[in-house]
Amino acid sequence: MRTLVVGGGGREHALVWACRRDCPNSTVFCLPGNAGTARIATNLPGSATDVPGVVRAAREHGVELVVVGPEAPLSAGLVDALVAAGIPVFGPTASAARIESSKAFAKDLMNRHGIPTARSRTFTELAAAERYIDAHPEPLVVKASGLAGGKGAVVCSSRTEARAAARAMLGAGVLGKAGSEILVEEFLDGEELSVQAITDGEHFAILPAAQDHKRLQDGDFGPNTGGMGAYCPVGVATPHLLRQVADDIIAPTLRALKTEGSPYRGVLYAGLMIRPDGSPAVIEFNCRFGDPEAQAILTAMPSDLLPVLRLIAEGGWMPNGLNLGEARHASVTTVLAAAGYPDTPVLGAEISYPEELEAAGDVILFHAGTSVGPDGRVRVSGGRVLGVTATAATIEEAAQKSRVAADAIHFEGKQFRRDIGWRELARRS
């Protein structure tokens, strides 16, 4: 099979790796890819958001399956264009991808269909937003409605911070079009959980649950980022809880999208808050695999994902009772970030690490913001640089392996957290 993975980050490297694992004799392309995907696939030039260019590349290379990684090409209509060209593709249409590309749309959908989520109001005018904030209990959350690359949600401990966030988005336009509409939400207390479901639009299978670490620094301090690490499995994700998520969140969301004319095929990501009473509520939906969650999840899963993606892409229906939710082992991903990340990442630093780092097979370096320079050396080309993923029998062992490997990698200004999985370790102590 000839497969094309669209995107160039850590999630896409993990998807390429999974394609090669599940179908070792397949031909895999990645557009545009990175220095890591170039080692196990053929990188194609271009931009993931150049819809005609991606379609053209898929045709020229005889691609039989396209797997779209990032949200931007999905919201730009890449799936619609590939379907029109007769090329099988895994991912939602632009209409269905609004579940992520418009938080206002997603919130309205949840409210209309009784899907548990935080109370909120949507605003396009700053004065109205500030009046609402002034009357809102602290803490609260201000979110850009559009795609903001993981920088669109600001948790505010005070109304003063919330007004500043609203002014930055609606007044100063710091997030551009993504922040021209904002949501002001109640703050949900509890423990975050990432639950992702593969779906053909009606049937679905939940993947192993993961937990992301959004804050830059140990102990969940510092600014929010696109994600500094993830692990799975997660102890709080009991069979009872996941059944509740399936019944109260995933299934009604798929029904709602179909009812409203946007049937959803692909992976539906539910970012959840597990509240102190044990009930789940939706923080946000994403229309694609999580990043860095995909790196931990895909390495922990059995090697039978690719046939399911192809079946859905070709318009087929998933088998009843399909179970993809059992992790074979524990997996921990530690993200190495560039100096200055998340606000002003410093690019260009040379990356080096011992050749034997991945030799045992229990540590995998998923490249995210890397490229090969004219001198043939691998260099930093993005804010999140590498996802150091380790597998083991337990979270404790996997976390230790990931930290040791992260220490062994060198580039100027390297940042990373040393406490990925800390909630799980505290639960077990």
N, C-alpha and C positions, 0 to 999 in steps of 0.2 A: 504494500500500500504506500502511496505517496501522500504525505501529510504536510501541511503548512501550518505552523504556529505563528500567529500575528502578534507582534510586540517585541520588546527588547529588554524587559526587566527580569527580576528574580523569579516571578511567577512563570514567565514564559520559558526560562531556562528549566524550571521544574517540570513544566508541561512537555517540553522536548525530551527531557530525561525519562519521563513516564512513558512517552510514546516509544522510545527506544527499548525501555524495559519490557513493555507489554507486547511489542512486535519487533524483535531484534533485527529482523531482515528488512524492515521497512526503510524507505527513503524519507528523510525528514528535512524540511526546509524551515527557516525562521526569518521573518521579515520585521524589523531590520536585524534583530538578534543582538548579541554582544560578544565579548571575548570568550565567554564560557560556552555559549551555544555553538560557536564556531568549532569547538573541539569535538562535538558529537552530532553536528548537523551542518547543513549548508546555509550560510547566511545569504539573504538576498537584499540588494540595496533598495532603499525606498523608505517611505514613512507609513506607519500603521494607520494614520488618518487619511492617507491619500486613497480614497475608495476606488477610483478607476484604476490606479496603479496596482493595488493589491489584486483586484479582479484580473487585470492583465497578467500579472506574475503567476497567478494560479493557473490561468489558461496555458501560458507559455511552458510551464513546467509539468503539465499533465496532472495537477493535484487532484486527488480523490476525496480528500477531507481537509477542511479548514477549521482550525480551532482558534477562536479569537480570544486573546488574553485581556487587554485593557478595556476600560469602559468607554474611552473617547471614540474609537472607531465603531463601537456598537451604537452609541448615540448618534453617530454621523450616518448610520444606515448601511454599514458594510454588509451585514447579514442580508438585508433586503436586496442589495446589488448582486451578491453572490447567488442567492436563490434565483433571481431573475436571469442570471447567466447559466443556471443549471448546475452549479457547483455545490456539492453537499457542504454544509457549514454548521458547526456547533456554536450556538449563541442565540440570544433573543433579537428580534427585530427592533428597529429604532423606537417604535411605538411601545413595545413591551419594556425596553430599556429605560423608559421614563421612570421606572421604579427607583432608579438611581440618579438619572440625569436631572430629575426635578423632585427635590424633596417635598415641595409643595404638593405635587401630584400624588406622591406616595402617601403623604399624611392625609390628604383628602380621601384617598382610596381606603386607607385603614379606618378612618372615622366613619365612612359610609357603610363599611362592611363589618364593623364591630371587631376589628383586629386590635389587640391590646397594644397601646403605645402611649407615650407621654402626651399630656395636654399641651396644645400650642396654638399660636396665632401666626398668620403669614402677613408680611408687610412689604410694600414697595416704596413707601414714603417714610422718611426718617422721623418726622414729627410724630406721626401716629405710632411708630415703633417705640419712641422714647416715652410717650404717654403710657403705653402699655407696660413698659419696663418699670416705670416709676410706681406702678400699682401692683407689681408682681412680687411675690415672696422671694427671698434669697435662699440658696443660690439659684441660678438659672442658666440656660444654655442658649447661645445665639448661633444659628447655622445659616450658611449660604445655601440657597435652594439648588444652585447649579453645581456642576463638576468643578471642584477646587483642588484636586490632587492631594486629598487628605488634609488640607489646611482650612477647610470650611466650617469646622465646628469648634466653638470657643466655650469652654466651661467657665462660667463667671461666678466668683464667690460673692460678688456684690452687684447692686444695681449700677454703681459707678463703672465697674468693669464692663457690664453689659451695654451701657450706653456708649462706651468707647468702642466696643466691638461693632455695634450697629452703625456708628458714625464712620468707622473705617470702611465698612462694606457699602452702605447706602450713600454715605456722604463723600468719602474720599475715593471710593471705587477701587480699593486695594486688590480686590479679587475680580475686577472686571465684570463681565456679563454674569459670571457665576454668582456674584454677590449683589446683583441688581434686585433680587427678591430674597428676603430672609425669613427665617422662622425663629420665633422666640418661644422656648419650651420650658416646661417645668424640669427640674433636675431629678433624675431617677437615681436612687441609692441602691447599691447592691454589687453584684459581681458580673462582669461582662463575659459573654460567651459568643463565639462565632459558630453558627450552624449553617451548613451549606447543603443544598439538595439538588441532585441531578434530576431533571424532569423532562418529559415529553409533552408537557402541557396539562396532563391529567394525572398520570401515575408519576411517582417520584420515589427516590431512594436517598436517605440522608447519609452523608459522609461522616467519618469520625469528627466529632466536635473538637474545636481548638480554642485557645485563648491567646489573643493578641496583647501586645504591650505598647501602648500608644505614646506614653511619655518618654522623653529623651533620656532621663537619668534614672538610676537605681531608686527603688522605693516609690516609683511612679511620681517623680518630681520632674520639673522642667516643662518645656513647651510640648504641645501635641505634635506628633510626627505622622508620617505614613505608616509607621509600625517599626518598632525596634527589635521585634522577636516574637516568636509564637511557639506553642508546644501542644502536643496531643499524645494520648487522650487526656481528658479533663475530668477529674473526679466528680464535679458538680453535675456533669452531664449524665445523669442516671437514666436507665431505660424509661422510668416513669416520666422524667422531665422531657426527654426527647419525644415521647409519645404525645405529651401535652403540646410541645412545640409543633409537631406534625399536625395535630388535630385543630389547634387553636390559631396557628399562624401560617404554616406552609400551605396546607390544603385550602383554607379560605382565601388566601392571597391569590393562588392560582385560579380558583373559581372566579374571584372578583375580576382579575385581568381578562379572563375569557369572556365573562359577561359583558364587560365594557369594551369589547372589540379588540383586545390586545393579547391574544393567547401567547403564553410564555413557554419557549423551549430553550433549554440551556441549563445553566447552574444558577440557582437563586440563593443568594447569600443573605442570611438574616443576622444582623448584628444585634444581639439581645442584651438586656439587663435582667439578671436573675435577682428579683427583689428579695428582701429579708424574709418574706413569707413563702419564698420558694416559687413564686409565679413568674413567668417570663413576660417581658414587654419588649417591643421592637424599638431599638434606638434608630436604626436605619436599615434600608435594604441596599444591596449591591447587585448588579446584573452580571457578575463574573466571579471567577475564583478570587478569593482573598489573597492579598500579598502583604505580609509574608506567610499567612496561614497555609497557602497551597504547598509551600516548601516542606512544612512539617507534615501535613496531611498526606500528600502524595507518597512520601517516603515511608509512611506508616501503613499505607493501605496494601491490600493484596494486588497482584498484577493483573487485574481484569477490568480496568477502567476504559481503556481505549475502544474495545468493541462496543461498549455501551454508548460512548460519544458518537461513534460512527453510525450506530443504529438510529439514534435520535436525529443526527444530521441528515440521514437519508429519508427521514419522514416516518420511521417506524415507531412502534409502540414498545415501551419497556416491558419486560416480563413481570408478571405479578409476583410479589414476594421477593423481588430482587434485594439482596442485602449487601450494601457496600460500606456499612457503618462499623465494621469490626477492625480495629487497629491491630496489626500483627505484633507490634512492639511500640515502645515509647519513642517519640521523636521531638527534638528541641532545635529550634533555629535561632541563632544569635545574629542580628544584623550589625554589620560594620558600616558605619556612616562616615562621610567625609568631614573634614574640619569645616566648621561653620554651619553644618546642617542643623536645623532645617531651613533657616532663613537665607543664608548666603553661603552655600557649599563651595569649598575651594576645589577646583578641578585640576587635573594634570599630574598629580603625584604618582610616582611609580609604585606598583604593588609587587611584593615578593613574599614567598613562603616556601617552606621545605618541600621538595618534590614528593617526599614520602607521606605527606599529610593525608592524602586520600587513598593510600595504598591498601589499607585494611578493608576498605569498603563500608566502614561504619561512620565515616565522615565524608560529606559531600559539600563542595563549595558551589553554591548557586550564585552565579554572577548577576548583578543588577545594573549598577552604573559603572561599567568597565568598557574599555575599548583598547584595541591594539594600535599603538602609534607607529609612525613611519620607521622608527628604530626597531620595531618588532617587540617592544616591551609593553606589558599590560599596564594601563594607567586608569586612574580615577576619571570617570566621565559623567558621574551623577551623584546625587546626594546620598542615596543608599547604595553602597558599593558591592557588598557581598553578603549572602546569607549562609552562615556557617551552620550546617545542619548535621546533627549527630543522632544516631539511633542506638538503642540499647534495650535491655529488659525492663528498666525502670526509668522514670523521669529523672531521678537523682543521678543515675549513671549517664544518661544522655546529656543532661545539663552540664555535668562535669566535663565530658568529652568536648562539648561545644565550646565551653569557656577556654579549655586548654588549647584547642585548635585556633580560636580567635586570638589568643595571646601570641601564637606562632606566626601570625600574618602581619606584615609590616607595610605601612604607608604613612606618610607624614600627616599628623593631625587626626589619626584614627580615633573614632569614638564608638563605644559599645557598652551595653549594659551587661553586668555580671550576675543579674538576678532573674533571668528569664525562667519562668515557672515558679516564682517565689510563693504564689498563693497555694500551688499544689504541694510544694514542699512543706509549707506551714500546716496544711491540712493533715499531712501524714506524720507530723512530728508529735 
